[in-house]
């Protein structure tokens, strides 16, 4: 059975451009990339990460905690910056981190796609992390994250605020919420009340024990959906087989399957079944 779960993903690439290869020569450029990947792999191991794949000058790894992922990325940059320059050029390593769903058996999923995309827009010797990663950091690791989201046309096109990672990113003790997200999303399930807010920016729903909200209905998937506090609002991300039914007060019902939706509330969610059914496993939500 596929092992799908929300986890911190790191994607690092050490592939130089045509100018890098031309100046060094194909053999020396390949050696430089292997030397760089070796240091990246050591940093992953030092922070108890798991290498999922390594090919074509790139490495994919995952970490159970976001703290470990960003500290590993910071160590990678330090290790690579300590390397001597090659013909006056630095090794063009680029790193992306995201917290999202991953199938570790097949090395696929939204978490990997976003991390790879971030690495693709990073500058040389730069590590970038989504706001989801940064908001899950404990105070012990926040000193390696930038205090403000980065601004550029490429980053503005992403769905998340993006922060620089590394010892040179600056000191930070807290991540200020945007004015649009000053509210909290309150969820009620049976006798439980939970909030999605700055202190808890991600909430998991599903049939499997270990989710924040455990849905006992057999129509729900083991890891059914998650709700993230994002720049655009509180976003429901469905990852299930049967989809999530969303009913907003005063409006109709919408089926969200393998896609996302910003929750405006008040309303209710049905994980695999209609939100109009009289079910004890309905989840009610509103903005407070």
N, C-alpha and C positions, 0 to 999 in steps of 0.2 A: 504494500500500500504506500502511496506517495506520502512523504512527510512534509506537509504544507504548514507553515507557521509564520507568524510575524517575527522578524529578526532584523538585526542591524547588518547591512550589507556594505562591503567595501569593494570597489572596483578600481584597480590601479593599472595604468598603462605606461610603458617606458619606451614606446616606439618613437624614434625620431623621424623628422620629415625628410624630404628628398635632399635638402641641403646638408643635413646632419650626416646622412649616409654617404653622400658624394664627397664630403670633406674628409671623413674618416676612412672611407672604403667599406665595402660590404662586410668583410670579415671582422674588422675592428669594431664596426657599429654593432654587429651581432654580439660580439664579446662584451661590449659596454652594456647592452640591454640585459644580457644574462647576469652580469655583475650587479646591475641595479635590481633585478628581480630577486636575486639571492638575498639582498638586504631587506627587500620588502617582505619576503617570506619569513625571514628571521623575526621581523617586527610582529608579524601575525602570530607566530608561535610564542613570542614573549608575552603576548596579551591573551593567550588561550583562545585564539581564533582558529577557525577551520578553513583550510584552503579547499574550495569547491572545484576550481578549474584553473589551469595555467597553460596558456597557449598564445602563439603569435605576439609575444612580447607583452602580454597582459596577464593579470592575476585577479581572480575572483575569490573573496573570502567572506565569511560570516562570523558574527559575534553574538553571544547571547545578550550582552548588555551594550548599550550605546557608549557608555564610558570606555569600555575596552576598545571599541572601534575607533573613536576619535584619538585616544591615546596612542593606538597603534599607528594611525595616520601621521600624527605628529612625530613619532619616533622614526617613521619611514623618511620623512622629509629631512630630519636631522642627520640620519645615516647617509642619505644620498648627498646632502650638501657638504658632508665631510670628505666626499670623494674628490680626488684631484680632477681638474678640468682636462678635457680631451681636445687637444689642438685648439685650446682657447674656448671650448664650448662646454656647457653644462648638460648633464643628462636630462632630457625633457620628460620627467615623470609627471603624470597628472592623476589625481585621485578623486573619486566621488563616493559619498556615503549617503545611504537612505535607510530608513526603518520602514519595512513593508513586508508583504507576503512573499514567501519563497518556498519553492518545492526543492528541497535539498537533494532529493534523489535524482532529479533531472537538471538541476542547476538552472531553473527558470522561474519566472514570476515577476510581478510588478516591482518588487524591491530591487531586483537585479537590473531591470530595464531602466529605472530612474537613476540608480548609481552609475550605470554605464553612460547614461546621457549626461550626467553631471561631469564625469571625467572628460567627456568629449568637448565640453565648453570651458573646462579649466585651463588656466595658463600654465606654462612650464613651471615645474616645482611648486605647484599649488594643490591644496586639498580643499574640496568644497563639500558641505553637508547641508541637507535640507533642514528647514526649521523643525520638522518632526524629530530629527535626531537631536538637535540642540536642546529642545524643550524637554527631552527625556534624560538629559545629563544631570547627574548629581552635582552639588557644589564642588566636590573634590575634582571634577573633570572640566568644569566650565571655564577654567582659566585658559584652556587651549582653543576656545571658540571666540570668534569676533563678537563685538557687542551690538553691531548693527548689520542688517542684511546688506549684501553687496548689490550694486546697481550697474546694470549693463543691458543692452538690447537683448542679448542672448538669454540672460537670466530672467528678464522680465517676462519672457514667453513661457516660463515654467509655472506650474501650479503652486509652487511652494516658495517661501522666502529662502534665500540661500546664504549661508555663512561661511567665512573662511575658517579653516582649522589649522592649528599649528602654534608653537610656542610664540611666534611673532605676530599672532593674530590679535594679541592684546588681552588685558585682564578683564574679566566679566564676572559679576556676582549674581546677576539675574538677567533674564531676557524679557524686556518690556513688552507687554502685549500691545497689539495695534489697537487704535481707538475703535475699530469696527468690531473687535473681538473682546471688548470690555465685559460683555455679557457671558453668562455661563449657560450651557445646555444641561437641563435637568432631565433625568430619565427615571421612570418608575416602573419596576417589574415586580409583580406580586407585592411583597412587603419591603422590598429594597428600594432605596433612593440613591442614585449615583449622579455625579456631575462630570461633564467634560469641561475643563478649564485650564488655566495656565499650569497648575500643579499636576493635572492629569490630562495631557493633550490627546491621548489615544485611549479609546475604550473598545474592547473586543466582545463580540456576541457570537454564540454558537452552542452546539450541543455538547461539546467536549468540556469536561471539567478543567478548570484553569482559565476559562474565559471570565471576563468581568461580569457578564450577564450570561447565565447558563440557561439555554432554552431546551426543555425536555421533550418537546414535540419531535417525533421521528422525521418530520418533513424538513426540519432544520439541518444544515450541514454541520460537521464537527467544528469547523472554523468558518462561520457563516458570513460575517461582515464585521466591519470596524467603523468607528466614527472618529474623525480627526479634527482637531482645531486648526484650521488653515487660514490663510490670508483672506480668502473669499467667504469664509464662514464655517460653520460646523458641517462637515462633509461626510455623508454616508457612502462607504465603499463596499459594494457587494462582491463577495468572493464565493458564492454558493452555487449549488446545482439548481435549486428551485426558485431562487431570487428572493428579494425582500420587498414586501408590499408596504407602501408608504401612503398613509391617508392624512392629509392636512385638513384641519378644521375649516369648514366653509368651502372646501374644494373636493375634487374627486380623488380616486385612488390611482396610484402609479406603481407599476411593477419595475423595480430596479434589479437587473440581472447582469452581473459581470460589468457593471458600470458604476457611476457615482452620481450623487445628488446632494445639493446643499439643503439642509433641513431648516425651514423657516419657523415652523411650529405655530401654535401647539398642534400636536398630531399623535399618531400611533404607528407602530411598526409590527408587521407580521413576518416572522422569519420562516419562509417557505409556505405560508398560508395567508389568506386574505386578512387585512387589518380590520375588515368589517365583521369577521367572525367573532362570536363570543367565546374567546379563548383565555384561559388563565395565563398563557405565556405571551400575551400581547405586551409590548413595551410602549409606554406612553412618554412623550417628550414635550418640553416647552422651553422657551428662552426666559431666563430670570436675571 
